[in-house]
Amino acid sequence: MKKATQLALVIVLIIGLSYAILSNVTSGHAEAKIDHIELLTPTGQQVTIPSEGSYILNFWATYCPPCEREMPAFEAAYATLQAQNIELFAVNVEEPTKLVNRYLAQFNLSFPILLDRNGELKEVYEILTLPTTLFVKDGKVVHTVKGELSEQELLTLTKNFLY
């Protein structure tokens, strides 16, 4: 009986680890094409994310230290991205506007900050961890990075997947 319990525990652990590993692999959402995305900025302005062209979606939250470390790196890369006609959208996930505005006051960011207030866009793209950065070409995700990016990593990945 004891060996059967141990075997069952090992099987449960293997299944759990397999799920954890597979959830960190880019899933089928990369094949999906999103045609129309509209979100609000913290100031209430509506922004439509284009279905054509190349752009980057970075999902973040105020409570995420790696997200905070990315902000200056993304700002440093932003002028280079724009020179290549690539837009960067930082999408805050499910936080109140007042909290986001207080957080953003510590940064001088020129790239668009968008609010995914109800987590709908997060669900569409199956975002499970923050930060997550999607590289999108003509509305289709061509590469996904889960975790923090430096300025150089962002620019290199952009060159590899969006030029």
N, C-alpha and C positions, 0 to 999 in steps of 0.2 A: 504494500500500500504506500509506503514511504517513497519508493522509487517511482511509482505512478504519479505522485504529487510533485516530485522533483521534475519529472519529465514534462508534466503539464505546465509547470512554472517556466521551464526552459522554452517551451513552445510559445507561451504568451510573450516572453521577453523577445524572442526572435521576431514574432509578428509585430510587436511594438517598435522595435528597432527598424524593421523593414519599412514600416509606415513613416517613421521619422526621417529616414533617408530619402524615401520617395517623395515626401512632401517638400523637400528642399531642391528637388530637380524641377526644372522648368516643365510645366505640364502643358496640356493641349491648348491652353488659352493663347499660347504664342501663335497658334494657327488661326485663331479667330481674328476677324477684322472688325474693328469698331468704327462705325461710320460717323457718329455724331455724339460729341461729348461737350456738355456745357456745365461749367461750375462757376461759383462766385468767388471773388477775391475777398479778403478781409474787410475791404471798404464797401462791399456790396455791388461791385461792378461785375457784370456777367461776361465770362470769357468762353469763347467757343474754341475748343482744341481742333485743329484742322484734320481732315481725313486724308489730305494729300501732303506730301513733303516729309521731311525728317524732323523728328523732335524727340525729346527725352522727358519722361515722367519719373519724378523722384517722389516716392511716398515716404512721409516722415511724420513725427509727432514731437511735441515739446518735451516729453518725459524720456526721450531716447538720446543718451549721450553720444552714440555714433552719429546720429542725425545732426546733432549740434556741431560736432567736429567737421562734418561735411559742408556745412553752410559756407564758411570762408573759402573752401576749396572750389565749390561750385561757383561762387561769386568771381573768383579769380579766373575761372575758365569761361565765364559767360561771354565776354567780348570776343574771344576766339570762336566760340560756338556760333555767335550771331554773324560773324564775318563769313562763316560757311553756310549761312541761311538755315541754321539749326536752332530751334527754340528749346529752351529748358523751362519746364513747369514743375514747381515744387508743390506737391499735393499733400496738404495736411489731412490726416485721417481722424475723423470723428471727434474733434475737439471744439469747444466753444470759441466763438470769434474773439471775445475779450481776452481769453487766455492766449490765443495765437498772436493777437496784436501786442500784448505785453511782452511776449517772448521775442517777437520780431524787432521790438524797439532796441534790442541790444546789437542788432546787425544793421548794416547799411546795404541792403540787397537790391539789386536792380532787376533781377529776373522775376517773372510772375509767380506769386504765391496764390494757390487755389485751395478752396475748402471742400473736402469730401465729407460734409457734415453728417450724413447718414451712412457712410461707408459703402455706398452703392458702387462707386468706381473700384474701390478696394475689392469688393465681391466679384465684379466683372473680371478683373485681372487676377483673382485668387491670391491676393497679397496676404501672406501669413506672418511675415517678419518685417521689421523696420530697422533700418531703411531698406527699401527695395527700389532699384532703378531699372526702368524699362527703356530700351532703345527701340523707337518705333519708326517705321518707314511706310509711308502711304497707308497709315492706319493699322498696320500689322506689326506686332511685336517681333523683332528680329533677334533680340538678345535681352537677357535678364540677369541682373546682379543683385544678390541678397547680401547686404552688409555694406560697410562703409567704403567709400571711394575717395581717393586723393585726387587732386587736380590733374596730375599726370595720367592716372588710371582712367579718369573720365575722358580726357582728350584722346588717349590711345584707343579706348573702346569705341568712342565716337568715330574716329578715323577708320577703324576696322569694320564697323557695322553700318554706318550711315553715310559715308562719302560715296 
